[in-house]
Amino acid sequence: MKKQWWQEEVIYQIYPKSFNDSNGDGIGDIQGIIEKLDYLKDLGVTMLWICPIYKSPMDDNGYDISDYYAIEAQFGNMEDLEELIEKAKEKNIKIILDLVINHTSDEHEWFQKALADKSSKYHDYYIFKEGVKEPNNWRSVFGGSVWEKVSERNEYYLHCFGKKQPDLNWENKELRKRLYDMVNWWLEKGIAGFRIDAITFIKKDLSWESQAPDGVDGLVKCTKVSRNQPGIGIFLNELKENTFNKYQCMTVAEAPGVPYEELDEFIGDNGYFSMIFDFRYADLDIASGSEWFKRIDWNIKELNEKVMASQLAIQKYGWGANFIENHDQPRAATKYLRNHAADDRAVKTLAAMYFFLRGVPFIYQGQELGMMNFKRDSIDEFDDLSSIDQYYRSIQEGYSAEEALNFVNLRSRDNSRTPFPWNGEKYGGFSEVVPWIKMTEEYPEINVEKQTGKKNSILEFYRDMIWFRQKGPYREIFIYGKIEPMESDENVIAYKRYTEKECVYCWFNFSDCNIEVSVPEETMNLIWQTYGKAELKKDKLKLLPFQSAFLVSK
Ligand code: NOJ
C-alpha cells in the first residue's frame, strides 16, 4: 500500500457533551475542549474526532442536524470552532468532524419545507410515501416502524434511525449536490477530514417490499433492505470525487454491513474512503444479526479469531481503523474483561492488544483512564433513546424487567457518555453544576488528576504506549509493518508485526494465570512489557497474569 499521511495518526474521539463544561451549564462545550488541548497534546494524540457539534434539537445528541452550517448553541458558536481548529493546529493536532448525511433532523429547514408544501422541491429531498398505513414492515434501528405518519395527510416519511431523523433521498441529484457543497465548505475551513456516519444506509431497496418478520412486533430489521444495497457505489464514488478527493483529506466511515469481499471497493487504492470501522469484534457479545438484548457468551479464542480475521481481510486491500470503544459502545474494560474490568493489568493488556494492530488506533475519551460501565437501577435513569427502546422491546420479547435492565446496563450507549472525570471533586471537575447525565460511581478514584504522573497508572501507560508507537525505535514496524497471527495458548492473543527488515513478536495474556509460550527463536530480546518483568529462557517466555510482552530477534 502506498504511504498516506493519515497512517501515522493516533486519533482521540471527543463526545463534546460529556468532555468538559466551560460555562457552567452542566453540558460540555467547544471552549471546554480548547481548555484541555494541553492534556491531549501531553497524551500524545495527533488528531481529534469531534462528535457532532452542529445545530440540533439533540434528540440523538447531535446526530440529528437541523443546520449543517451552524453550531449548536449548547456547544458555542462558529468562532469557538474556528478557534479550536486554530489552537489545535498550533499544537500539531488535526481535527476531523462527524459527517451525518444519511438523515437530517426533522427540524431541518428542508424537512420543514417538505412538510409545509407537498409540491415543493424539498419534498423529494426525503422519502415520503402516500397511503393510510405504513408502506411496509421495516423496523428502524432505534425501534418501531421506519415510517412515521405526516399529521393531517395520508402520507408517511422514512427514518432508519429515530423519528426525528428523516432519511435523505439520495436518489435526488440536487440534494446530493447540496450535500457535496456543504462537505466542501467544511473542508475549506481547514479540517483534516471526517468520520462519516451511517453511510451504508444511503441507498435503499427501492421495491419497498415487506420482509419476513424477525420479532414479536411483526417487523424486520431495516438493515436487510436499507444497508449497503446494490448501486450504493455510484453515490459513494460521486461523493468522493466531488469532495474528499479534491482535498486529500482523511475519511473514516461507519460502514456496517460491508462484507470482507467488498473491502476493496471501500478502502482499496481507489476506494471510497481512507478507512472504515469494522464492528465484527466489537459486537462479539451479540448473537449474529440480532439485537442488543440477545447476548451470547464468548471466549478469548473467539475474540482472537475475530480480531485476526478483521486484520487480515483489511490488510489485503487497505488500512484499518482500530478501536475498542466509542460513543455507541459500552466501556471496553467491562465488555471485554468482564470480572476483571477493574484489574489495571488486564486493562493494559487489552489496550496494547488493539493499539499495536495494523491501522490507525482510535482512543475514546475516558478509555485512557480505564473507565467502566455504570449500573443504573431504573430505566428512568437512561437518556439514550435506543436503550429505552431496547429495554421495552426485550420485555415484549418475554424477558423480565430485571433481565431487561441488565441488558441495557451492559450495552447502553449511555455507558460511554458519562461526564469525563478530570478530578475527584464534585462532578469530577467536569462541571460546577449537576451534569446532564449522571457520573460513574468510580470517578473519585478513576480520574485524570489521580492518574497523572502516577507510576503504573493506566493513563501513564497510555502515554507510554502512544510514545512507543509514534516515536520509539520500532515506529516503522508499528505504523507501517504488516501483521500476521501467531499460534499460542487459548487465552493468549499473539501476532507479529514486521517489515522486510525487522519483526516484533507480541503476546497478550488474557488470563489471570502465569502462561508459558514458545517463542520462535532461542536468541531473542525482550523489548517491552505492559507491567512487571516477563521471563525469557531460551525458547520459552513466561507471561505473568494479564501481561503482554514484545520480543525481537537478537
Ligand atoms: C451512528 C452514530 O454513531 C450514532 O450515535 C447515531 O445514533 C446513529 N449513527 C444515527 O446517526
Boltz pocket constraint, residues with backbone or C-beta under 6 A from the ligand:
constraints:
  - pocket:
      binder: B
      contacts: [[A, 60], [A, 63], [A, 100], [A, 161], [A, 197], [A, 198], [A, 254], [A, 327], [A, 328]]
      max_distance: 6.0
